[in-house]
């Protein structure tokens, strides 16, 4: 039996990408709509390419998360997006509601945590065959979630250049590391975009080499403490860095790991696609003067079924 397919949208990531990828498009009334339009272009593209049976969207909640509480500098270096971007988010939620797409956000958690919970935990509770989950996103944090039933559909450049990451594609990008090893890799390497410190002085190649050799952060430090033969091959200068920044490494792992057990109410049966009022969506599109998208919707481009 063919797997059912679920698309999980990392909405904030796609919205940010859309806002910066398109010029400042405005309606005749002067209303800025570039993030809305760009988001919908990506949305339409994903629907047409994957023909999902279910669609949901996740958003970041505008408040500190459990990561910020445990490590105050988390994401502190990120430049705040323009207010013009944030003003378009409620309008995108309105459109998703018109499409009958379930929206999930949770105080104290990031969209990634909701994505992890939905893609890993929630579908397993449903009484139905295995589900293939496609995570639609503008960044690569979700790659750690990739497995035999989960893929990441990422915007690589602009809005049209996309890449679908399965396990092999992840290994190809990270010199042989598996998706689940990316958490430990980031614990050592850090991530400047999220202000995750990692181990000072350790770069990409060294981090990959250590994880390939020891598997996990915990095993690396265990073997160092036991002074195993394998750990004995670590150069003294590197050993010192690992020793000096041990606490920082484990904090980084906590920050990097996506929470897959967020307490949310998830019912896959309420996420069926397509199940929406086309006239209602078209009216909203008219308000934003999205004539091209109205034409595509009128031609049923979002309701074509995948080939059996």
ABEGO torsion letter per residue (X at the ends): XBBBBBBBBBAAAAAAAAAAABBBBBBAAGBBAAAAAAAAAAAAAAAAAAGBABBBBBBBBBBBBAAAAABAABGAABBBBBAAAAAAAAAAAAAAAAAGBBBBBBBGBBAAAAAAAAAAAAAAABBBBBBBBBBBBABAAAAAABBAABBBBBBABEAABBBBBBAAAAAAAAGGBBAAAAAAAAAAAEBAAAGBAEBBGBBAAAAAAAAAAAGBAAAAAAAAAAGBAAAAABBAAAAAAAAAAAAAAAAAAAAABBBAABBBBBBAAAABOBBBBAAAAAAAAAAAGBAAAAAAAAAGAAABBBBX
